[in-house]
């Protein structure tokens, strides 16, 4: 017997944390009964419906790395019928993005049906590094840089320490190219961090997730992760 949220994740429907949200919202049924208890134990033979969808037997795990283009939404379905990141993936498996990138943000994104890996990569306790390059208006003073490094307050909470490197300053356009490495994944975090020091993000690209990069992938292109890469990602949770 396993916890309900773990079984939902292992069957590839969503991450464990998302499964907990769905259980709390009364959107999960076990053998015809709505279950809202977080520690509820089930077997893989139980009849489980999530949001009205029948969970199938355990799916083969798939892992994709996408260079997300601008103007694509990071979701499975979009109510405005815009193109989603899932539309760019050549698979018939039910997959979902690990974390999110804004509509106008480009760069590296993992998509999978592995709920356990999703949990590992998105949980703050694992300190998975995400590297962004932002084009911002204005010049970063040493005071600005130190504030970003030591954490700034966004949405009433202070961000964790970050790594900051000014790659270039264009005097003619008064814009800076800044590399920012963070371990969190709050909503619009990078944009809000720059806003907190009085700068606006004009362009944003995520360059790396942990050791993974976009090498060899043009905008909109996708590749499968290797077995070695998946194992290496899992190893990040044991550090």
Residue frames as qw, qx, qy, qz and C-alpha x, y, z in Angstrom:
[[0.000, 0.886, 0.463, 0.000, 0.00, 0.00, 0.00],
 [0.432, 0.090, 0.027, 0.897, 1.21, 3.49, -0.90],
 [0.064, 0.549, 0.307, -0.775, 0.07, 7.04, -0.22],
 [0.521, 0.692, 0.496, -0.058, -2.49, 8.20, -2.78],
 [0.186, 0.931, -0.155, -0.271, -0.43, 11.19, -3.95],
 [0.308, -0.521, 0.732, 0.312, 2.59, 8.97, -4.56],
 [0.552, 0.256, 0.782, 0.136, 0.59, 6.52, -6.68],
 [0.413, 0.858, 0.258, -0.162, -0.86, 9.38, -8.75],
 [0.005, 0.853, -0.432, -0.294, 2.68, 10.68, -9.38],
 [0.407, -0.314, 0.826, 0.232, 4.11, 7.26, -10.16],
 [0.564, 0.465, 0.680, 0.058, 1.35, 6.60, -12.67],
 [0.384, 0.085, 0.387, 0.834, 2.54, 9.73, -14.50],
 [0.055, 0.819, 0.554, 0.138, -0.49, 12.00, -14.03],
 [0.029, 0.915, -0.086, 0.393, 1.33, 14.89, -12.33],
 [0.293, 0.422, -0.644, 0.567, 3.90, 15.66, -9.65],
 [0.411, -0.350, -0.783, 0.308, 3.30, 14.58, -6.05],
 [0.058, -0.271, -0.329, 0.903, 2.78, 18.16, -4.87],
 [0.369, 0.011, -0.359, -0.857, 0.23, 18.79, -7.64],
 [0.493, -0.244, -0.817, -0.173, -1.49, 15.54, -6.68],
 [0.253, -0.328, -0.657, 0.630, -1.76, 16.78, -3.08],
 [0.178, 0.173, 0.011, -0.969, -3.42, 19.98, -4.34],
 [0.482, -0.073, -0.608, -0.627, -5.93, 17.93, -6.37],
 [0.430, -0.288, -0.836, 0.182, -6.70, 15.67, -3.40],
 [0.107, -0.301, -0.465, 0.826, -7.28, 18.68, -1.12],
 [0.298, 0.160, -0.186, -0.923, -9.58, 20.19, -3.76],
 [0.649, 0.190, 0.600, -0.427, -11.76, 17.05, -3.81],
 [0.585, 0.572, -0.322, -0.476, -10.82, 16.16, -7.38],
 [0.235, 0.343, -0.908, -0.046, -9.65, 12.59, -6.67],
 [0.849, -0.155, 0.075, -0.499, -11.85, 9.50, -6.34],
 [0.047, 0.341, -0.938, 0.042, -10.81, 6.07, -5.13],
 [0.051, -0.228, -0.972, -0.029, -13.18, 3.22, -5.91],
 [0.144, -0.635, -0.607, -0.456, -16.01, 5.71, -6.48],
 [0.445, -0.797, -0.343, 0.220, -15.41, 7.71, -3.28],
 [0.235, 0.855, -0.147, 0.438, -13.96, 11.24, -3.14],
 [0.783, -0.351, -0.253, 0.447, -10.83, 11.25, -0.98],
 [0.090, 0.919, -0.096, 0.373, -9.42, 14.42, 0.59],
 [0.730, -0.645, 0.207, 0.089, -7.23, 12.76, 3.23],
 [0.276, 0.821, -0.492, -0.086, -3.55, 13.33, 2.41],
 [0.201, -0.467, 0.858, -0.075, -2.22, 10.12, 4.01],
 [0.865, 0.165, 0.210, -0.424, -4.84, 7.86, 2.41],
 [0.295, -0.381, 0.839, 0.251, -3.30, 4.53, 1.42],
 [0.807, 0.411, 0.017, -0.423, -4.13, 2.76, -1.85],
 [0.675, -0.145, 0.647, 0.323, -2.82, -0.08, -3.97],
 [0.035, 0.331, -0.553, -0.764, -2.00, 0.06, -7.65],
 [0.002, -0.281, -0.919, -0.278, -5.07, -2.12, -8.26],
 [0.104, 0.598, 0.550, -0.574, -7.51, 0.45, -6.84],
 [0.314, 0.664, 0.522, 0.434, -9.77, 2.34, -9.24],
 [0.294, -0.548, -0.148, 0.769, -8.47, 5.93, -9.15],
 [0.325, 0.757, 0.415, 0.387, -9.99, 8.90, -10.97],
 [0.350, -0.429, -0.087, 0.828, -8.23, 12.27, -11.05],
 [0.207, 0.414, -0.105, -0.880, -10.23, 15.23, -12.36],
 [0.781, 0.363, 0.186, -0.473, -12.55, 12.66, -13.92],
 [0.552, 0.572, -0.584, -0.163, -9.68, 10.89, -15.69],
 [0.976, -0.209, 0.048, -0.045, -9.13, 7.19, -15.13],
 [0.181, -0.748, 0.626, 0.129, -5.52, 6.49, -14.16],
 [0.869, 0.333, -0.342, -0.126, -3.98, 3.89, -16.43],
 [0.920, -0.252, -0.029, 0.299, -1.35, 1.36, -15.50],
 [0.431, -0.706, 0.235, 0.511, 2.10, 2.65, -14.82],
 [0.620, 0.783, -0.017, -0.033, 3.40, 4.35, -17.96],
 [0.792, 0.095, 0.010, 0.604, 6.86, 4.06, -19.38],
 [0.253, -0.814, -0.070, 0.519, 8.77, 7.13, -18.20],
 [0.585, 0.569, 0.230, 0.530, 9.79, 9.66, -20.87],
 [0.382, -0.712, -0.056, 0.586, 12.06, 12.69, -20.49],
 [0.522, 0.652, 0.286, 0.469, 12.45, 15.60, -22.90],
 [0.351, -0.505, -0.043, 0.787, 14.57, 18.74, -23.00],
 [0.349, 0.776, 0.461, 0.254, 13.06, 21.69, -24.88],
 [0.276, -0.096, 0.019, 0.956, 14.47, 25.02, -25.97],
 [0.135, 0.722, 0.642, -0.219, 11.26, 26.95, -25.36],
 [0.266, 0.356, 0.304, 0.843, 10.58, 29.71, -27.87],
 [0.126, 0.153, 0.278, -0.940, 8.90, 33.02, -27.09],
 [0.532, 0.078, -0.195, -0.820, 5.09, 33.09, -27.37],
 [0.642, -0.098, -0.742, -0.168, 4.46, 29.53, -26.15],
 [0.553, -0.590, 0.214, -0.549, 2.73, 28.87, -22.82],
 [0.203, 0.296, -0.898, 0.254, 4.18, 26.51, -20.23],
 [0.614, -0.018, 0.506, -0.605, 1.14, 24.38, -19.55],
 [0.345, 0.089, 0.920, 0.162, -0.58, 21.23, -20.79],
 [0.169, 0.659, 0.674, 0.289, -3.78, 22.95, -21.95],
 [0.120, -0.139, -0.082, 0.980, -4.50, 26.62, -22.57],
 [0.250, 0.620, 0.663, -0.337, -7.98, 28.11, -22.28],
 [0.238, 0.764, -0.083, -0.594, -7.10, 30.73, -24.91],
 [0.887, 0.392, 0.237, 0.055, -6.08, 28.02, -27.41],
 [0.133, 0.872, -0.463, -0.089, -2.49, 29.29, -27.57],
 [0.788, 0.310, -0.520, 0.110, 0.32, 26.91, -28.47],
 [0.691, -0.671, 0.237, -0.126, 1.68, 25.07, -25.43],
 [0.074, -0.647, 0.755, 0.072, 5.07, 23.50, -24.74],
 [0.649, 0.003, 0.751, -0.122, 3.43, 20.07, -24.85],
 [0.702, 0.657, 0.148, -0.232, 2.43, 20.73, -28.47],
 [0.295, 0.805, -0.504, -0.099, 6.14, 20.84, -29.35],
 [0.371, -0.429, 0.818, -0.093, 6.94, 17.38, -27.95],
 [0.605, 0.237, -0.610, -0.454, 6.83, 14.34, -30.29],
 [0.047, 0.051, -0.961, 0.268, 5.16, 11.82, -27.98],
 [0.517, -0.401, -0.539, -0.530, 1.76, 10.26, -27.33],
 [0.489, -0.292, -0.684, 0.456, 2.53, 9.90, -23.61],
 [0.262, -0.907, -0.268, -0.191, 0.82, 12.23, -21.14],
 [0.612, 0.015, -0.245, 0.752, 3.58, 14.65, -20.13],
 [0.179, -0.954, -0.238, -0.042, 3.80, 17.94, -18.28],
 [0.384, 0.701, -0.296, 0.523, 6.45, 20.65, -17.81],
 [0.670, -0.369, -0.417, 0.492, 8.74, 20.66, -14.79],
 [0.212, -0.498, -0.136, 0.830, 8.28, 24.17, -13.41],
 [0.405, 0.799, 0.443, 0.043, 7.35, 26.98, -15.76],
 [0.345, -0.108, 0.201, 0.911, 8.66, 29.73, -17.99],
 [0.271, 0.606, 0.280, -0.693, 6.62, 32.85, -18.75],
 [0.658, 0.656, 0.367, -0.052, 4.96, 33.34, -22.14],
 [0.387, 0.903, -0.170, 0.071, 7.70, 35.77, -23.23],
 [0.399, -0.684, 0.609, 0.044, 10.59, 33.90, -21.56],
 [0.799, 0.426, -0.401, -0.140, 12.72, 31.52, -23.61],
 [0.008, 0.619, -0.755, 0.216, 15.14, 28.72, -22.83],
 [0.300, 0.153, -0.940, 0.048, 15.61, 25.36, -21.22],
 [0.679, -0.177, 0.233, -0.674, 12.62, 23.33, -19.98],
 [0.000, -0.116, 0.993, -0.004, 12.22, 19.70, -18.96],
 [0.722, -0.033, -0.058, -0.689, 9.00, 17.82, -19.74],
 [0.165, 0.176, -0.967, 0.085, 8.23, 14.35, -18.39],
 [0.715, -0.375, -0.343, -0.480, 5.61, 12.00, -16.95],
 [0.641, -0.050, -0.629, 0.437, 7.89, 11.14, -14.01],
 [0.391, -0.835, -0.199, -0.333, 6.24, 12.64, -10.94],
 [0.778, -0.520, -0.070, 0.346, 9.07, 11.69, -8.60],
 [0.579, 0.105, 0.131, 0.797, 11.69, 13.47, -10.68],
 [0.022, -0.717, -0.271, -0.642, 9.43, 16.50, -11.01],
 [0.603, -0.776, -0.180, -0.043, 9.11, 16.62, -7.22],
 [0.768, -0.286, 0.022, 0.572, 12.88, 16.35, -6.82],
 [0.442, 0.292, 0.216, 0.820, 13.64, 19.13, -9.29],
 [0.129, -0.687, -0.260, -0.666, 11.02, 21.57, -8.01],
 [0.643, -0.685, -0.330, 0.096, 11.27, 21.11, -4.24],
 [0.026, 0.934, -0.229, 0.273, 13.21, 24.01, -2.65],
 [0.722, -0.601, 0.342, 0.020, 15.08, 21.73, -0.23],
 [0.891, 0.123, 0.284, 0.331, 17.09, 20.21, -3.10],
 [0.175, -0.797, 0.210, 0.538, 18.60, 23.57, -4.15],
 [0.690, 0.332, 0.502, 0.402, 18.60, 22.80, -7.88],
 [0.174, -0.498, 0.154, 0.836, 20.42, 25.62, -9.68],
 [0.493, 0.703, 0.489, 0.153, 18.65, 27.47, -12.50],
 [0.377, -0.329, 0.192, 0.844, 20.74, 29.87, -14.57],
 [0.343, 0.831, 0.438, -0.022, 19.09, 32.83, -16.33],
 [0.376, -0.039, 0.188, 0.907, 20.43, 35.56, -18.59],
 [0.094, 0.828, 0.521, -0.186, 18.41, 38.76, -18.43],
 [0.303, 0.344, 0.176, 0.871, 18.60, 41.93, -20.51],
 [0.227, -0.751, -0.526, 0.329, 17.57, 44.78, -18.22],
 [0.209, 0.859, 0.104, 0.456, 17.29, 48.53, -18.58],
 [0.330, -0.904, 0.193, -0.191, 19.95, 50.52, -16.78],
 [0.438, 0.527, -0.642, 0.345, 23.27, 49.92, -15.06],
 [0.817, -0.463, -0.343, 0.018, 23.80, 47.59, -12.10],
 [0.073, -0.803, 0.440, -0.397, 25.67, 49.28, -9.28],
 [0.336, 0.218, -0.857, 0.323, 27.70, 47.26, -6.78],
 [0.362, -0.035, 0.559, -0.745, 24.86, 47.93, -4.32],
 [0.773, 0.194, -0.151, -0.584, 22.33, 46.43, -6.79],
 [0.639, 0.293, -0.711, -0.027, 24.50, 43.36, -7.28],
 [0.086, 0.180, -0.816, 0.542, 24.95, 42.80, -3.53],
 [0.575, 0.027, 0.323, -0.751, 21.21, 43.10, -2.96],
 [0.822, 0.226, -0.343, -0.394, 20.51, 40.41, -5.55],
 [0.486, 0.313, -0.787, 0.215, 23.25, 38.19, -4.15],
 [0.004, -0.096, 0.759, -0.644, 22.00, 38.44, -0.57],
 [0.029, -0.493, -0.869, -0.005, 18.29, 38.25, -1.40],
 [0.158, -0.116, -0.051, -0.979, 15.56, 40.80, -2.04],
 [0.329, 0.285, 0.727, -0.531, 11.98, 40.92, -0.79],
 [0.316, -0.012, -0.573, -0.756, 9.33, 39.89, -3.33],
 [0.622, -0.363, -0.539, -0.437, 5.71, 39.17, -2.47],
 [0.593, -0.694, 0.131, -0.386, 6.53, 39.76, 1.19],
 [0.921, -0.309, 0.180, 0.156, 9.30, 37.16, 1.39],
 [0.072, -0.804, 0.519, 0.281, 13.05, 37.41, 0.99],
 [0.875, 0.399, -0.262, -0.081, 14.61, 35.37, -1.80],
 [0.879, -0.336, 0.146, 0.307, 17.51, 33.04, -1.10],
 [0.248, -0.693, 0.416, 0.534, 21.06, 34.02, -1.93],
 [0.783, 0.592, 0.190, -0.005, 21.85, 34.12, -5.65],
 [0.593, -0.216, 0.355, 0.690, 24.88, 34.29, -7.92],
 [0.334, 0.900, 0.202, -0.196, 25.11, 37.42, -10.05],
 [0.545, -0.213, 0.401, 0.705, 27.41, 38.31, -12.92],
 [0.365, 0.811, 0.053, -0.455, 27.15, 41.35, -15.19],
 [0.772, 0.150, 0.479, 0.390, 28.17, 40.02, -18.60],
 [0.357, 0.298, 0.350, 0.813, 27.87, 43.26, -20.57],
 [0.038, 0.736, 0.380, -0.559, 26.75, 46.89, -20.30],
 [0.403, 0.475, 0.467, 0.628, 25.72, 48.78, -23.44],
 [0.164, -0.394, -0.220, 0.877, 26.21, 52.49, -22.81],
 [0.106, -0.047, -0.470, -0.875, 24.45, 53.47, -26.05],
 [0.487, -0.390, -0.616, -0.481, 21.17, 51.71, -25.14],
 [0.289, -0.438, 0.511, -0.681, 21.70, 51.89, -21.38],
 [0.925, -0.142, -0.118, -0.333, 21.02, 48.17, -21.00],
 [0.212, -0.558, 0.790, -0.139, 22.82, 45.41, -19.09],
 [0.815, 0.075, -0.533, -0.214, 23.13, 41.69, -19.76],
 [0.345, -0.531, 0.613, -0.472, 23.09, 39.89, -16.42],
 [0.608, 0.006, -0.791, -0.065, 23.54, 36.23, -15.49],
 [0.493, -0.419, 0.389, -0.656, 21.52, 35.22, -12.43],
 [0.489, 0.028, -0.872, 0.000, 21.69, 31.81, -10.75],
 [0.530, -0.344, 0.300, -0.715, 18.86, 30.97, -8.33],
 [0.058, 0.066, -0.989, 0.117, 17.68, 27.85, -6.48],
 [0.356, 0.357, 0.634, -0.587, 14.00, 28.70, -6.20],
 [0.093, 0.242, 0.748, 0.611, 11.11, 28.84, -8.64],
 [0.136, 0.549, 0.522, -0.638, 8.67, 31.45, -7.40],
 [0.431, 0.724, 0.526, 0.119, 6.17, 32.96, -9.85],
 [0.342, 0.880, 0.040, 0.327, 7.89, 35.56, -12.08],
 [0.706, -0.599, -0.066, 0.371, 10.81, 35.41, -9.65],
 [0.595, 0.009, 0.183, 0.782, 13.61, 36.78, -11.83],
 [0.082, 0.641, 0.328, 0.689, 11.51, 39.68, -13.13],
 [0.480, -0.828, -0.238, -0.166, 10.39, 40.55, -9.61],
 [0.736, -0.403, -0.038, 0.543, 13.95, 40.39, -8.25],
 [0.410, 0.207, 0.206, 0.864, 15.08, 43.00, -10.78],
 [0.188, -0.751, -0.363, -0.519, 11.97, 45.08, -10.12],
 [0.646, -0.689, -0.264, 0.194, 12.95, 45.08, -6.43],
 [0.539, -0.386, 0.097, 0.742, 16.15, 46.95, -7.32],
 [0.198, 0.756, 0.082, -0.619, 14.39, 49.31, -9.72],
 [0.033, 0.384, -0.700, -0.601, 15.23, 47.61, -13.04],
 [0.790, 0.312, 0.192, -0.492, 12.93, 46.17, -15.69],
 [0.535, -0.121, 0.780, 0.299, 13.60, 42.91, -17.52],
 [0.440, 0.536, -0.258, -0.672, 13.41, 43.44, -21.27],
 [0.776, 0.261, -0.526, -0.229, 14.34, 39.89, -22.31],
 [0.552, -0.483, 0.620, -0.281, 14.79, 36.71, -20.29],
 [0.778, 0.297, -0.529, -0.167, 16.26, 33.34, -21.15],
 [0.770, -0.491, 0.392, -0.112, 16.91, 30.31, -18.94],
 [0.386, 0.667, -0.627, -0.116, 20.28, 28.89, -19.95],
 [0.362, 0.225, -0.888, 0.172, 20.75, 25.94, -17.56],
 [0.792, -0.457, 0.018, -0.404, 18.98, 23.61, -15.15],
 [0.823, -0.438, 0.332, 0.142, 21.64, 22.06, -12.91],
 [0.443, -0.378, 0.612, 0.534, 24.18, 20.57, -15.39],
 [0.515, 0.505, 0.655, 0.226, 21.81, 20.57, -18.39],
 [0.039, -0.495, 0.176, 0.850, 22.34, 23.18, -21.12],
 [0.641, 0.625, 0.229, -0.383, 20.83, 24.06, -24.49],
 [0.150, -0.527, 0.686, 0.479, 23.89, 22.99, -26.46],
 [0.101, 0.007, 0.897, 0.431, 22.82, 21.80, -29.92],
 [0.117, 0.616, 0.776, -0.075, 19.19, 22.89, -29.53],
 [0.038, 0.231, 0.236, 0.943, 17.82, 25.77, -31.58],
 [0.365, 0.065, 0.345, -0.862, 14.70, 27.64, -30.47],
 [0.781, 0.139, -0.035, -0.608, 11.71, 25.27, -30.55],
 [0.636, 0.291, -0.712, -0.060, 13.85, 22.14, -30.84],
 [0.758, -0.450, 0.298, -0.367, 13.62, 19.21, -28.45],
 [0.508, 0.349, -0.787, 0.030, 15.62, 16.09, -27.58],
 [0.852, -0.421, -0.283, -0.126, 15.22, 13.16, -25.22],
 [0.320, -0.763, 0.527, -0.195, 17.32, 13.05, -22.08],
 [0.577, 0.303, -0.758, 0.033, 19.79, 10.18, -21.91],
 [0.808, -0.417, -0.416, 0.013, 19.61, 7.50, -19.21],
 [0.595, -0.011, -0.329, 0.733, 22.85, 8.92, -17.79],
 [0.036, -0.366, 0.027, -0.930, 21.34, 12.41, -17.58],
 [0.652, -0.504, -0.306, -0.476, 18.20, 11.13, -15.83],
 [0.812, -0.293, -0.405, 0.301, 20.28, 9.21, -13.28],
 [0.413, 0.136, -0.224, 0.872, 22.45, 12.28, -12.71],
 [0.306, -0.489, -0.113, -0.809, 19.33, 14.40, -12.09],
 [0.788, -0.470, -0.358, -0.175, 18.10, 11.86, -9.55],
 [0.717, -0.076, -0.383, 0.577, 21.47, 11.97, -7.81],
 [0.071, 0.472, -0.103, 0.873, 20.98, 15.69, -7.12],
 [0.616, -0.573, -0.166, -0.514, 18.33, 14.81, -4.56],
 [0.886, -0.306, -0.287, 0.196, 20.75, 12.77, -2.45],
 [0.470, 0.386, -0.274, 0.745, 23.20, 15.61, -1.87]]
